[in-house]
Amino acid sequence: MINNSIIPIKNPWDDKFCNLVKNSNQLIEISSPFIGEYAVNKIFDFIKPQIQIKLLTNFNINNLINNSLNLGSLKKFRQNNFSIKSNSSLHSKIYIFDRKEVVVSSANLTFGGLVKNHEYGFYSKNPIINQKIIDDYCEIFDHENSFEINEENLENAEKIIKSREFNNRNLNNLIIDSDIIPHLKGWKKELFDIVNKFDSYEFSIDQVYQFRDHFRNLFPLNNHIDDKIRQTLQFLRNDGLIDFLSHGNYRKNWQTLN
């Protein structure tokens, strides 16, 4: 294969994927909204000990509930000190190996994406095209709307998922408020209770600011209520419970049952 080659890729391409992983020596960068156990196990079967991985995905509690985003796989990445970031607008699927070889595809990092589904994309070793793709990937990864996922976020999500399983809730349903409330406390719980009462899934920070007096009464020693509201919204976002849509606008990822 010539160095500047660009060739189409269609499923199954798991052998090609595994070879690219196996031949990488320094860094693998991935953008995939959905992550599956099969594909992640393939990565860990073939990566070299010195490899670093950067993963960009969409950390959303409903993606975790329906297992389109496999929680165990994310934990495996974090246990190996690999960087995971989330962006709620992510749809692109990009695979970059040592910043020399690139795959852009419709395929998520899942069994379906590598083997089962009708996916299509291209493999490139063209340095000019690859540099543009790398620049675009880094722009999304480093964007202010892309946030780091840590062990605490994963643990919080796992508690909610396990409580649903214990209560024999249908895991294919949208998560409901009562699944979440027992696992929140302090500012998180109080702000969740306020947002939970909003009729629409989408809401603005200005709507939350209307409850400043409520929060002042609950937390009289806090002299920075607006700052704390913004911080707590970030915490709920980092736990996959809300999505950031645009400046000051959010979306709930749960269903309110009256």
Backbone as CSV, one residue per row, in Angstrom:
resi,resn,N_x,N_y,N_z,CA_x,CA_y,CA_z,C_x,C_y,C_z
1,MET,0.847,-1.196,0.000,0.000,0.000,0.000,0.883,1.247,0.000
2,ILE,0.682,2.126,-0.989,1.530,3.314,-1.082,1.216,4.282,0.040
3,ASN,2.180,5.107,0.374,2.074,5.959,1.552,0.940,6.971,1.466
4,ASN,0.628,7.444,0.264,-0.400,8.475,0.118,-1.771,7.893,-0.177
5,SER,-1.938,6.605,0.042,-3.156,5.936,-0.403,-4.365,6.313,0.441
6,ILE,-5.503,6.347,-0.244,-6.806,6.480,0.395,-7.678,5.385,-0.190
7,ILE,-8.178,4.512,0.667,-8.967,3.394,0.167,-10.272,3.294,0.952
8,PRO,-11.339,2.831,0.302,-12.607,2.648,1.007,-12.541,1.485,1.979
9,ILE,-13.323,1.597,3.046,-13.424,0.524,4.036,-14.898,0.233,4.281
10,LYS,-15.253,-1.027,4.257,-16.603,-1.432,4.626,-16.523,-2.658,5.523
11,ASN,-17.616,-2.975,6.147,-17.627,-4.090,7.103,-17.602,-5.430,6.387
12,PRO,-17.009,-6.435,7.092,-16.308,-6.325,8.385,-14.909,-5.756,8.198
13,TRP,-14.521,-4.894,9.127,-13.162,-4.355,9.079,-12.454,-4.538,10.411
14,ASP,-12.892,-5.505,11.208,-12.272,-5.711,12.520,-10.827,-6.189,12.402
15,ASP,-10.494,-6.981,11.360,-9.100,-7.409,11.188,-8.209,-6.208,10.884
16,LYS,-8.693,-5.326,10.021,-7.947,-4.107,9.713,-7.772,-3.254,10.958
17,PHE,-8.843,-3.118,11.728,-8.793,-2.332,12.957,-7.755,-2.912,13.921
18,CYS,-7.791,-4.216,14.119,-6.854,-4.856,15.053,-5.406,-4.683,14.598
19,ASN,-5.173,-4.762,13.304,-3.809,-4.560,12.791,-3.334,-3.126,13.017
20,LEU,-4.232,-2.173,12.837,-3.870,-0.778,13.091,-3.546,-0.557,14.564
21,VAL,-4.321,-1.151,15.446,-4.045,-1.063,16.883,-2.708,-1.709,17.203
22,LYS,-2.510,-2.899,16.675,-1.293,-3.672,16.969,-0.034,-2.956,16.485
23,ASN,-0.135,-2.245,15.362,1.039,-1.588,14.786,1.275,-0.176,15.321
24,SER,0.383,0.298,16.190,0.569,1.628,16.787,1.596,1.559,17.913
25,ASN,2.419,2.597,18.007,3.511,2.595,18.986,3.388,3.659,20.065
26,GLN,2.556,4.684,19.822,2.524,5.779,20.784,1.111,6.192,21.189
27,LEU,0.274,6.524,20.211,-0.988,7.171,20.518,-2.097,6.712,19.581
28,ILE,-3.244,6.388,20.173,-4.460,6.104,19.415,-5.524,7.096,19.871
29,GLU,-6.147,7.770,18.910,-7.187,8.758,19.202,-8.480,8.307,18.532
30,ILE,-9.565,8.313,19.301,-10.836,7.763,18.823,-11.959,8.739,19.120
31,SER,-12.838,8.902,18.144,-14.089,9.630,18.332,-15.218,8.686,17.983
32,SER,-16.062,8.363,18.981,-17.162,7.430,18.751,-18.233,7.648,19.820
33,PRO,-19.441,8.035,19.424,-20.499,8.247,20.420,-20.856,6.978,21.190
34,PHE,-20.814,5.833,20.499,-21.157,4.565,21.127,-19.896,3.716,21.266
35,ILE,-19.788,3.026,22.397,-18.625,2.195,22.708,-19.117,0.831,23.176
36,GLY,-18.577,-0.238,22.589,-19.008,-1.583,22.959,-17.880,-2.427,23.519
37,GLU,-18.254,-3.424,24.307,-17.273,-4.272,24.983,-16.411,-5.051,24.003
38,TYR,-17.024,-5.572,22.943,-16.275,-6.371,21.963,-15.114,-5.572,21.382
39,ALA,-15.398,-4.366,20.915,-14.378,-3.543,20.262,-13.286,-3.120,21.245
40,VAL,-13.682,-2.782,22.455,-12.698,-2.365,23.451,-11.803,-3.538,23.850
41,ASN,-12.375,-4.716,23.964,-11.551,-5.896,24.260,-10.526,-6.143,23.156
42,LYS,-10.928,-5.880,21.914,-9.983,-6.016,20.803,-8.808,-5.057,20.973
43,ILE,-9.099,-3.845,21.394,-8.029,-2.872,21.616,-7.050,-3.387,22.663
44,PHE,-7.579,-3.852,23.781,-6.702,-4.282,24.870,-6.005,-5.601,24.564
45,ASP,-6.516,-6.348,23.618,-5.833,-7.570,23.181,-4.564,-7.259,22.394
46,PHE,-4.530,-6.082,21.747,-3.459,-5.832,20.790,-2.588,-4.619,21.096
47,ILE,-2.983,-3.735,22.008,-2.161,-2.541,22.233,-0.849,-2.893,22.930
48,LYS,0.144,-2.098,22.616,1.442,-2.233,23.271,1.412,-1.501,24.611
49,PRO,2.266,-1.915,25.554,2.201,-1.352,26.924,2.371,0.159,26.988
50,GLN,3.128,0.735,26.074,3.425,2.167,26.153,2.355,3.045,25.514
51,ILE,1.367,2.439,24.891,0.366,3.191,24.130,-0.489,4.064,25.049
52,GLN,-0.771,5.287,24.589,-1.761,6.149,25.213,-2.983,6.232,24.300
53,ILE,-4.155,6.360,24.921,-5.391,6.452,24.155,-6.176,7.672,24.604
54,LYS,-6.688,8.404,23.619,-7.608,9.508,23.874,-8.950,9.121,23.258
55,LEU,-9.991,9.169,24.071,-11.311,8.749,23.614,-12.296,9.898,23.769
56,LEU,-13.018,10.193,22.689,-14.081,11.190,22.705,-15.395,10.479,22.428
57,THR,-16.376,10.646,23.338,-17.639,9.941,23.210,-18.774,10.847,23.678
58,ASN,-19.953,10.253,23.859,-21.114,11.004,24.353,-21.599,10.341,25.633
59,PHE,-21.134,10.873,26.768,-21.441,10.298,28.075,-22.821,10.780,28.511
60,ASN,-23.812,9.929,28.289,-25.212,10.251,28.538,-25.823,9.078,29.289
61,ILE,-26.540,9.349,30.359,-27.040,8.266,31.211,-27.913,7.291,30.435
62,ASN,-28.677,7.776,29.438,-29.506,6.870,28.660,-28.691,5.994,27.718
63,ASN,-27.574,6.522,27.193,-26.671,5.684,26.412,-26.107,4.560,27.269
64,LEU,-25.847,4.859,28.543,-25.341,3.840,29.457,-26.434,2.828,29.813
65,ILE,-27.655,3.316,30.015,-28.761,2.434,30.378,-29.041,1.417,29.282
66,ASN,-29.045,1.874,28.023,-29.337,0.936,26.932,-28.091,0.242,26.393
67,ASN,-26.953,0.490,27.029,-25.682,-0.177,26.741,-25.126,0.134,25.359
68,SER,-25.616,1.189,24.708,-24.937,1.635,23.495,-23.594,2.261,23.858
69,LEU,-23.475,2.699,25.100,-22.205,3.140,25.665,-21.925,2.232,26.858
70,ASN,-20.977,1.316,26.670,-20.724,0.278,27.668,-19.914,0.820,28.843
71,LEU,-20.524,0.803,30.030,-19.894,1.376,31.216,-18.612,0.640,31.582
72,GLY,-18.624,-0.677,31.506,-17.433,-1.454,31.838,-16.243,-1.107,30.965
73,SER,-16.508,-0.818,29.711,-15.431,-0.445,28.792,-14.840,0.913,29.158
74,LEU,-15.710,1.852,29.529,-15.209,3.158,29.959,-14.366,3.025,31.216
75,LYS,-14.802,2.188,32.143,-14.027,1.964,33.366,-12.663,1.366,33.038
76,LYS,-12.639,0.489,32.063,-11.379,-0.135,31.656,-10.406,0.902,31.109
77,PHE,-10.911,1.843,30.320,-10.070,2.927,29.820,-9.512,3.760,30.974
78,ARG,-10.377,4.120,31.924,-9.929,4.962,33.030,-8.958,4.211,33.950
79,GLN,-9.179,2.922,34.148,-8.268,2.131,34.984,-6.857,2.098,34.411
80,ASN,-6.764,2.318,33.106,-5.454,2.363,32.446,-4.970,3.796,32.223
81,ASN,-5.630,4.743,32.921,-5.257,6.160,32.874,-5.354,6.764,31.477
82,PHE,-6.268,6.234,30.661,-6.515,6.819,29.356,-7.528,7.957,29.501
83,SER,-7.393,8.946,28.667,-8.237,10.137,28.753,-9.565,9.910,28.033
84,ILE,-10.669,10.204,28.734,-12.004,10.128,28.144,-12.647,11.501,28.260
85,LYS,-13.140,11.996,27.126,-13.913,13.225,27.132,-15.272,12.973,26.493
86,SER,-16.226,13.822,26.876,-17.581,13.705,26.331,-17.996,15.011,25.675
87,ASN,-18.724,14.861,24.566,-19.338,16.007,23.903,-20.724,15.567,23.445
88,SER,-21.768,16.240,23.935,-23.135,15.797,23.672,-23.545,15.978,22.215
89,SER,-22.790,16.766,21.450,-23.098,16.961,20.027,-22.337,15.993,19.126
90,LEU,-21.559,15.104,19.721,-20.682,14.229,18.933,-21.489,13.252,18.075
91,HIS,-21.109,13.173,16.810,-21.659,12.148,15.917,-20.566,11.519,15.057
92,SER,-19.438,12.175,14.929,-18.372,11.695,14.047,-17.687,10.458,14.626
93,LYS,-17.248,9.583,13.709,-16.483,8.395,14.078,-15.124,8.483,13.384
94,ILE,-14.093,8.701,14.184,-12.747,8.931,13.673,-11.770,8.065,14.466
95,TYR,-10.837,7.454,13.755,-9.826,6.597,14.384,-8.465,7.022,13.852
96,ILE,-7.579,7.455,14.750,-6.275,7.982,14.365,-5.192,7.157,15.059
97,PHE,-4.244,6.663,14.278,-3.217,5.770,14.803,-1.840,6.404,14.606
98,ASP,-1.221,6.788,15.735,0.104,7.419,15.732,0.144,8.670,14.859
99,ARG,-1.002,9.252,14.592,-1.120,10.445,13.747,-0.490,10.239,12.367
100,LYS,-0.501,8.973,11.926,0.013,8.628,10.601,-1.048,7.940,9.737
101,GLU,-1.916,7.179,10.378,-2.961,6.458,9.656,-4.315,6.827,10.267
102,VAL,-5.307,7.011,9.400,-6.609,7.502,9.844,-7.718,6.696,9.177
103,VAL,-8.765,6.422,9.967,-9.999,5.871,9.423,-11.136,6.814,9.795
104,VAL,-11.893,7.244,8.815,-13.127,7.991,9.029,-14.254,7.116,8.502
105,SER,-15.253,6.869,9.325,-16.254,5.869,8.969,-17.591,6.196,9.607
106,SER,-18.622,5.507,9.154,-19.917,5.568,9.836,-19.941,4.657,11.050
107,ALA,-18.861,3.909,11.275,-18.831,2.842,12.269,-18.460,3.331,13.661
108,ASN,-19.336,3.042,14.631,-18.997,3.244,16.029,-18.016,2.167,16.489
109,LEU,-17.420,2.406,17.663,-16.488,1.441,18.253,-17.291,0.349,18.976
110,THR,-17.974,-0.462,18.189,-18.841,-1.530,18.707,-18.714,-2.752,17.805
111,PHE,-19.292,-3.866,18.240,-19.322,-5.062,17.393,-20.052,-4.778,16.093
112,GLY,-21.190,-4.064,16.192,-21.914,-3.695,14.986,-21.078,-2.826,14.075
113,GLY,-20.357,-1.868,14.666,-19.546,-0.955,13.873,-18.378,-1.627,13.181
114,LEU,-17.791,-2.631,13.820,-16.631,-3.313,13.243,-17.002,-4.506,12.376
115,VAL,-18.139,-5.155,12.682,-18.429,-6.445,12.049,-19.817,-6.504,11.421
116,LYS,-20.855,-6.244,12.186,-22.211,-6.641,11.829,-22.930,-5.686,10.890
117,ASN,-22.828,-4.401,11.138,-23.642,-3.417,10.417,-23.094,-3.139,9.008
118,HIS,-23.908,-2.499,8.185,-23.466,-2.025,6.878,-22.857,-0.635,7.064
119,GLU,-21.577,-0.602,7.339,-20.859,0.650,7.567,-19.931,0.930,6.387
120,TYR,-19.588,2.199,6.224,-18.706,2.560,5.111,-17.869,3.770,5.503
121,GLY,-16.643,3.792,5.015,-15.759,4.906,5.287,-14.505,4.792,4.455
122,PHE,-13.433,5.420,4.928,-12.176,5.324,4.183,-10.992,5.275,5.141
123,TYR,-9.941,4.646,4.655,-8.650,4.598,5.329,-7.711,5.531,4.581
124,SER,-6.930,6.311,5.316,-6.010,7.253,4.683,-4.625,7.191,5.315
125,LYS,-3.647,7.217,4.435,-2.259,7.416,4.858,-1.695,8.665,4.182
126,ASN,-2.602,9.487,3.690,-2.215,10.724,3.019,-1.933,11.793,4.071
127,PRO,-0.704,12.290,4.154,-0.344,13.196,5.262,-1.107,14.516,5.248
128,ILE,-1.462,15.012,4.077,-2.177,16.294,4.011,-3.604,16.133,4.513
129,ILE,-4.279,15.121,4.009,-5.654,14.857,4.456,-5.670,14.487,5.934
130,ASN,-4.735,13.649,6.330,-4.702,13.205,7.730,-4.490,14.359,8.692
131,GLN,-3.638,15.315,8.310,-3.390,16.438,9.204,-4.651,17.259,9.414
132,LYS,-5.443,17.423,8.363,-6.703,18.144,8.499,-7.650,17.394,9.432
133,ILE,-7.721,16.081,9.302,-8.585,15.274,10.179,-8.098,15.347,11.620
134,ILE,-6.799,15.267,11.812,-6.220,15.356,13.163,-6.531,16.712,13.782
135,ASP,-6.377,17.771,13.006,-6.681,19.118,13.509,-8.147,19.228,13.916
136,ASP,-9.033,18.664,13.102,-10.462,18.720,13.413,-10.777,17.913,14.669
137,TYR,-10.145,16.750,14.786,-10.347,15.924,15.985,-9.894,16.689,17.235
138,CYS,-8.720,17.276,17.173,-8.177,17.999,18.332,-9.046,19.199,18.683
139,GLU,-9.607,19.833,17.670,-10.479,20.976,17.924,-11.701,20.569,18.738
140,ILE,-12.289,19.419,18.398,-13.444,18.930,19.156,-13.011,18.452,20.539
141,PHE,-11.923,17.703,20.595,-11.457,17.138,21.867,-11.126,18.242,22.873
142,ASP,-10.556,19.343,22.383,-10.130,20.429,23.261,-11.183,21.529,23.404
143,HIS,-12.334,21.351,22.783,-13.378,22.371,22.827,-13.900,22.529,24.254
144,GLU,-14.356,23.737,24.585,-14.851,23.997,25.937,-16.085,23.156,26.277
145,ASN,-16.812,22.687,25.266,-17.988,21.854,25.518,-17.649,20.380,25.671
146,SER,-16.382,20.016,25.474,-15.935,18.641,25.701,-15.314,18.570,27.094
147,PHE,-15.851,17.713,27.926,-15.401,17.669,29.321,-14.877,16.285,29.686
148,GLU,-13.963,16.281,30.642,-13.295,15.053,31.077,-14.245,14.190,31.905
149,ILE,-14.209,12.892,31.625,-14.958,11.919,32.419,-13.987,11.239,33.379
150,ASN,-14.317,11.271,34.679,-13.423,10.673,35.665,-14.100,9.507,36.380
151,GLU,-13.374,8.909,37.310,-13.881,7.738,38.017,-15.156,8.041,38.804
152,GLU,-15.233,9.235,39.374,-16.421,9.599,40.148,-17.668,9.635,39.266
153,ASN,-17.542,10.185,38.069,-18.674,10.215,37.139,-19.129,8.797,36.796
154,LEU,-18.176,7.909,36.565,-18.510,6.524,36.236,-19.165,5.817,37.417
155,GLU,-18.658,6.071,38.621,-19.237,5.458,39.820,-20.665,5.943,40.061
156,ASN,-20.905,7.237,39.856,-22.250,7.780,40.051,-23.237,7.157,39.078
157,ALA,-22.812,7.003,37.820,-23.681,6.381,36.818,-23.939,4.918,37.162
158,GLU,-22.922,4.240,37.646,-23.067,2.820,37.974,-24.068,2.612,39.112
159,LYS,-24.078,3.504,40.081,-25.031,3.402,41.189,-26.470,3.477,40.680
160,ILE,-26.711,4.400,39.758,-28.064,4.555,39.205,-28.455,3.312,38.425
161,ILE,-27.542,2.807,37.604,-27.838,1.630,36.785,-28.102,0.415,37.671
162,LYS,-27.291,0.221,38.700,-27.471,-0.932,39.581,-28.778,-0.861,40.355
163,SER,-29.188,0.335,40.743,-30.448,0.463,41.479,-31.628,0.136,40.580
164,ARG,-31.539,0.477,39.297,-32.584,0.105,38.342,-32.675,-1.403,38.205
165,GLU,-31.521,-2.039,38.125,-31.506,-3.505,38.005,-32.092,-4.146,39.253
166,PHE,-31.749,-3.597,40.423,-32.258,-4.142,41.686,-33.778,-4.019,41.756
167,ASN,-34.295,-2.914,41.206,-35.740,-2.681,41.234,-36.466,-3.272,40.031
168,ASN,-35.720,-4.076,39.237,-36.294,-4.767,38.078,-36.957,-3.812,37.088
169,ARG,-36.356,-2.650,36.919,-36.873,-1.705,35.940,-36.440,-2.118,34.540
170,ASN,-37.305,-1.897,33.551,-36.983,-2.195,32.163,-35.863,-1.279,31.709
171,LEU,-34.692,-1.853,31.418,-33.531,-1.033,31.099,-33.624,-0.384,29.726
172,ASN,-34.629,-0.763,28.930,-34.794,-0.126,27.627,-35.616,1.156,27.722
173,ASN,-36.226,1.396,28.867,-37.017,2.611,29.041,-36.112,3.796,29.339
174,LEU,-36.638,4.974,29.042,-35.937,6.191,29.435,-35.837,6.245,30.955
175,ILE,-34.705,6.662,31.447,-34.524,6.738,32.887,-35.503,7.751,33.481
176,ILE,-36.000,7.478,34.660,-36.978,8.357,35.300,-36.377,9.003,36.544
177,ASP,-37.057,10.043,37.010,-36.521,10.829,38.115,-36.286,10.004,39.373
178,SER,-37.176,9.068,39.648,-37.041,8.272,40.877,-35.841,7.322,40.833
179,ASP,-35.308,7.055,39.632,-34.075,6.273,39.529,-32.870,7.071,40.021
180,ILE,-32.971,8.379,39.917,-31.811,9.250,40.147,-31.797,9.855,41.539
181,ILE,-32.947,10.298,42.010,-33.036,11.093,43.245,-32.332,10.452,44.440
182,PRO,-32.465,9.130,44.680,-31.808,8.545,45.863,-30.290,8.660,45.857
183,HIS,-29.709,8.968,44.715,-28.252,8.998,44.601,-27.684,10.409,44.600
184,LEU,-28.543,11.376,44.879,-28.103,12.763,44.913,-28.228,13.330,46.322
185,LYS,-27.413,14.314,46.615,-27.511,14.999,47.899,-26.988,16.423,47.742
186,GLY,-27.263,17.243,48.735,-26.762,18.611,48.746,-27.237,19.418,47.553
187,TRP,-26.352,20.193,46.991,-26.683,21.056,45.868,-27.199,20.274,44.672
188,LYS,-26.601,19.126,44.413,-27.054,18.321,43.268,-28.528,17.964,43.400
189,LYS,-28.912,17.502,44.576,-30.295,17.089,44.773,-31.241,18.285,44.694
190,GLU,-30.884,19.378,45.327,-31.779,20.534,45.351,-31.958,21.122,43.952
191,LEU,-30.874,21.193,43.189,-31.000,21.742,41.843,-31.743,20.761,40.932
192,PHE,-31.482,19.468,41.101,-32.210,18.448,40.336,-33.711,18.570,40.586
193,ASP,-34.096,18.744,41.853,-35.522,18.858,42.190,-36.172,20.044,41.479
194,ILE,-35.427,21.146,41.367,-35.956,22.323,40.674,-36.127,22.034,39.181
195,VAL,-35.081,21.534,38.561,-35.118,21.263,37.124,-36.156,20.188,36.800
196,ASN,-36.323,19.254,37.710,-37.270,18.159,37.498,-38.707,18.660,37.356
197,LYS,-38.983,19.830,37.900,-40.338,20.382,37.846,-40.615,21.144,36.553
198,PHE,-39.574,21.424,35.773,-39.786,22.133,34.516,-40.564,21.242,33.550
199,ASP,-41.517,21.814,32.839,-42.364,21.028,31.936,-41.598,20.493,30.737
200,SER,-40.683,21.287,30.219,-39.955,20.901,29.015,-38.654,20.189,29.365
201,TYR,-38.211,19.315,28.456,-36.904,18.690,28.626,-35.793,19.733,28.526
202,GLU,-35.972,20.709,27.666,-34.963,21.751,27.500,-35.270,22.922,28.438
203,PHE,-34.211,23.474,29.005,-34.378,24.592,29.936,-33.159,25.487,29.868
204,SER,-33.287,26.660,30.433,-32.186,27.624,30.420,-31.703,27.892,31.842
205,ILE,-30.498,28.400,31.921,-29.956,28.745,33.229,-30.734,29.908,33.847
206,ASP,-31.326,30.759,33.010,-32.133,31.863,33.537,-33.352,31.347,34.293
207,GLN,-33.901,30.227,33.854,-35.015,29.619,34.593,-34.567,29.175,35.980
208,VAL,-33.358,28.646,36.057,-32.835,28.193,37.349,-32.523,29.386,38.242
209,TYR,-32.010,30.474,37.641,-31.692,31.665,38.421,-32.933,32.239,39.116
210,GLN,-34.092,31.950,38.612,-35.315,32.455,39.240,-35.536,31.861,40.632
211,PHE,-34.768,30.833,40.966,-34.895,30.182,42.275,-33.733,30.554,43.199
212,ARG,-33.116,31.694,42.936,-32.000,32.136,43.784,-32.405,32.203,45.254
213,ASP,-33.568,32.786,45.539,-34.001,32.938,46.935,-34.181,31.574,47.598
214,HIS,-34.676,30.623,46.838,-34.826,29.261,47.358,-33.470,28.703,47.794
215,PHE,-32.462,28.881,46.950,-31.132,28.361,47.276,-30.487,29.168,48.412
216,ARG,-30.757,30.451,48.456,-30.217,31.261,49.563,-30.770,30.791,50.904
217,ASN,-32.038,30.438,50.935,-32.645,29.948,52.173,-32.059,28.604,52.581
218,LEU,-31.760,27.761,51.585,-31.198,26.435,51.883,-29.731,26.517,52.275
219,PHE,-29.008,27.450,51.654,-27.561,27.540,51.864,-27.203,28.989,52.219
220,PRO,-27.569,29.433,53.417,-27.408,30.851,53.787,-25.958,31.314,53.867
221,LEU,-25.019,30.404,54.009,-23.608,30.788,54.119,-22.944,30.950,52.754
222,ASN,-23.660,30.568,51.701,-23.092,30.674,50.358,-23.405,32.057,49.775
223,ASN,-22.360,32.827,49.511,-22.525,34.180,48.982,-22.339,34.260,47.473
224,HIS,-22.247,33.108,46.826,-22.009,33.068,45.382,-22.998,32.091,44.740
225,ILE,-24.258,32.391,44.887,-25.318,31.472,44.458,-25.251,31.199,42.955
226,ASP,-25.100,32.246,42.146,-25.068,32.050,40.694,-23.905,31.156,40.277
227,ASP,-22.750,31.392,40.883,-21.585,30.554,40.572,-21.848,29.099,40.944
228,LYS,-22.485,28.899,42.083,-22.749,27.538,42.541,-23.792,26.844,41.658
229,ILE,-24.753,27.595,41.173,-25.733,27.029,40.244,-25.033,26.540,38.976
230,ARG,-24.168,27.376,38.426,-23.454,26.989,37.207,-22.566,25.773,37.456
231,GLN,-21.891,25.761,38.593,-21.016,24.635,38.919,-21.819,23.343,39.067
232,THR,-22.964,23.431,39.723,-23.774,22.235,39.954,-24.362,21.711,38.650
233,LEU,-24.737,22.600,37.749,-25.181,22.171,36.424,-24.066,21.418,35.698
234,GLN,-22.837,21.882,35.871,-21.702,21.164,35.280,-21.549,19.778,35.897
235,PHE,-21.734,19.688,37.211,-21.637,18.387,37.874,-22.699,17.419,37.347
236,LEU,-23.927,17.911,37.177,-24.992,17.061,36.642,-24.696,16.665,35.200
237,ARG,-24.139,17.597,34.447,-23.721,17.274,33.078,-22.638,16.200,33.085
238,ASN,-21.645,16.344,33.957,-20.540,15.391,34.001,-20.980,14.005,34.444
239,ASP,-22.112,13.925,35.130,-22.673,12.628,35.513,-23.605,12.069,34.443
240,GLY,-23.716,12.767,33.311,-24.528,12.287,32.206,-26.015,12.541,32.355
241,LEU,-26.400,13.370,33.329,-27.815,13.569,33.615,-28.434,14.709,32.808
242,ILE,-27.626,15.674,32.392,-28.110,16.727,31.504,-27.094,16.927,30.393
243,ASP,-27.567,17.463,29.277,-26.690,17.805,28.160,-26.612,19.321,28.033
244,PHE,-25.439,19.801,27.697,-25.260,21.207,27.371,-25.605,21.394,25.903
245,LEU,-26.531,22.285,25.597,-26.961,22.508,24.216,-26.276,23.698,23.579
246,SER,-26.299,24.823,24.261,-25.644,26.040,23.803,-25.473,26.926,25.021
247,HIS,-24.944,28.103,24.838,-24.646,28.964,25.985,-25.893,29.187,26.846
248,GLY,-25.846,28.643,28.083,-26.935,28.838,29.031,-28.155,27.975,28.782
249,ASN,-28.060,26.994,27.875,-29.211,26.137,27.564,-28.847,24.668,27.735
250,TYR,-29.782,23.914,28.334,-29.525,22.534,28.711,-30.712,21.650,28.343
251,ARG,-30.482,20.323,28.417,-31.556,19.357,28.192,-31.493,18.265,29.252
252,LYS,-32.625,17.943,29.854,-32.709,16.850,30.821,-32.618,15.508,30.098
253,ASN,-31.923,14.566,30.712,-31.814,13.220,30.139,-32.652,12.205,30.910
254,TRP,-33.663,12.682,31.600,-34.553,11.771,32.332,-36.005,12.186,32.096
255,GLN,-36.884,11.291,32.456,-38.326,11.533,32.331,-38.887,11.802,33.719
256,THR,-39.704,12.824,33.824,-40.346,13.150,35.086,-41.685,12.452,35.173
257,LEU,-41.889,11.700,36.262,-43.171,11.030,36.491,-43.920,11.772,37.600
258,ASN,-45.063,12.253,37.293,-45.857,13.010,38.270,-46.648,12.070,39.184
